[in-house]
Amino acid sequence: MSIDSSMAPTAVGAVDAAAAASLQPYSFPAVPAVPAAPACHGPGLWPDFLIGQADKPVRVLLIDDDPHIRRVISQELMSDERTLLVAQADSLKEGRKAIRQHSFDVMLVDIHLGDGEGLDLIDFMKTVHPSAEAIVVSIMDSDDLVLRAFELGATGYLVKNSWFGSYPQAVLQVANGGASITPNLARRLLQRFDKPLVAEEVPRRQPDATERLSVREREVLRLVASGHTSVEIGLRLSISSMTVNTHIKNIYRKLQVRTRAQAVRFASLRGMF
């Protein structure tokens, strides 16, 4: 059977000579090749000098009483090879137990747990793992609550259900010496300090908190830092344990702290020991 060549389809990409010639003035020069990006570990760029490499991820302890939030956070952490979830807890009691039993670099903790305040775990964590970092994860975002968390030693504050950032990124930031805070919350806090002072409003220099401690209070604080109880301190200084406790309360008030661990840490950072 013969086929009429006039019915055959035109070859794809066929262009007559005149049309091809008309396109030549619009040809573009070759684009130089872009050099390849340097090799790095983990998703995205992550230089070797930063903490959190594929062979040594940042270890994380997660404490939250909401199972859905724990599942979301744990999935994010385990999907990033730079972070490793080592344990989870859902209460203040279990959180204390996990802090004692596990080695970790960063703790993610909710403020309101079923049996207590998650902020109490920050102070406890600092006594057991002094070098570990704490990030608060909460639905609450009041300025006073955030500032209190940072006063207790937190280096991050993330508002739940915020679409800014990610949990692995927050963990990596604090592990490498930075801080992590939900951006709109950070901006709101900055606005509190964005009020210029006129000359008359500039306060006179207040003495450092440690300068306000008496000689006896400094002695008591040094013994507290050495791990002595109130009874032991009283025996060493030839005073009653009730007097020791009075000195400790005065130390708390002057340093504006709430626990012995906070008082010791405050004084240590200011070179008292």
TAHU-V288753 format. One record per backbone hydrogen bond with DSSP energy under -1.0 kcal/mol. NH is the residue of the N-H (numbers start at 1). CO is the residue of the C=O. E is the energy in kcal/mol with one decimal. If there is no record, write none. Layout:
BEGIN
NH|CO|E + NH|CO|E
END
This chain:
BEGIN
7|4|-1.9 + 8|5|-1.2 + 14|11|-1.8 + 20|16|-2.1 + 21|17|-2.1 + 22|18|-1.7 + 26|23|-1.5 + 27|24|-1.7 + 41|46|-1.1 + 50|47|-1.5 + 53|56|-1.2 + 56|53|-1.1 + 58|82|-2.7 + 60|84|-2.9 + 61|106|-2.4 + 62|87|-2.2 + 63|108|-3.0 + 64|89|-2.2 + 70|66|-2.4 + 71|67|-2.0 + 72|68|-2.3 + 73|69|-2.9 + 74|70|-2.7 + 75|71|-2.0 + 76|72|-1.9 + 77|73|-2.6 + 78|74|-2.4 + 79|75|-1.2 + 83|80|-1.9 + 84|58|-3.0 + 86|60|-2.5 + 87|60|-1.0 + 89|62|-2.0 + 95|91|-2.2 + 96|92|-2.3 + 97|93|-1.8 + 98|94|-2.5 + 99|95|-2.4 + 100|96|-1.9 + 101|97|-2.0 + 102|98|-2.1 + 105|59|-2.2 + 106|59|-2.1 + 107|133|-2.9 + 108|61|-3.0 + 109|135|-2.5 + 110|63|-2.0 + 113|116|-2.3 + 116|113|-1.2 + 118|111|-4.7 + 120|117|-1.1 + 121|118|-1.3 + 124|120|-1.6 + 125|121|-2.8 + 126|122|-2.0 + 127|123|-1.1 + 128|124|-1.5 + 129|125|-3.7 + 132|129|-1.7 + 133|105|-2.6 + 135|107|-3.2 + 136|156|-2.5 + 137|109|-2.6 + 138|158|-2.3 + 146|142|-2.1 + 147|143|-2.6 + 148|144|-2.0 + 149|145|-2.0 + 150|146|-2.0 + 151|147|-2.2 + 152|148|-1.8 + 154|149|-2.3 + 155|134|-2.7 + 157|180|-2.6 + 158|136|-3.2 + 160|138|-2.2 + 162|159|-1.4 + 170|166|-1.9 + 171|167|-2.4 + 172|168|-2.5 + 173|169|-2.1 + 174|170|-2.1 + 175|171|-2.1 + 176|172|-1.2 + 177|174|-1.5 + 178|173|-2.6 + 180|155|-1.7 + 182|157|-2.0 + 186|182|-2.3 + 187|183|-2.5 + 188|184|-1.6 + 189|185|-2.1 + 190|186|-2.3 + 191|187|-1.8 + 193|190|-1.2 + 201|198|-1.6 + 213|210|-1.0 + 218|214|-2.1 + 219|215|-1.9 + 220|216|-2.4 + 221|217|-2.5 + 222|218|-2.3 + 223|219|-1.9 + 224|220|-2.4 + 225|221|-2.4 + 226|222|-1.1 + 227|224|-1.7 + 228|223|-2.1 + 233|229|-2.5 + 234|230|-2.3 + 235|231|-2.1 + 236|232|-2.0 + 237|233|-2.3 + 239|234|-2.3 + 244|240|-2.0 + 245|241|-2.5 + 246|242|-1.8 + 247|243|-2.3 + 248|244|-2.4 + 249|245|-2.4 + 250|246|-2.1 + 251|247|-2.2 + 252|248|-2.5 + 253|249|-2.3 + 254|250|-2.5 + 255|251|-2.6 + 256|252|-1.3 + 257|252|-1.8 + 263|259|-2.0 + 264|260|-2.6 + 265|261|-2.4 + 266|262|-2.6 + 267|263|-2.4 + 268|264|-2.5 + 269|265|-2.3 + 271|268|-1.7 + 272|267|-2.4
END
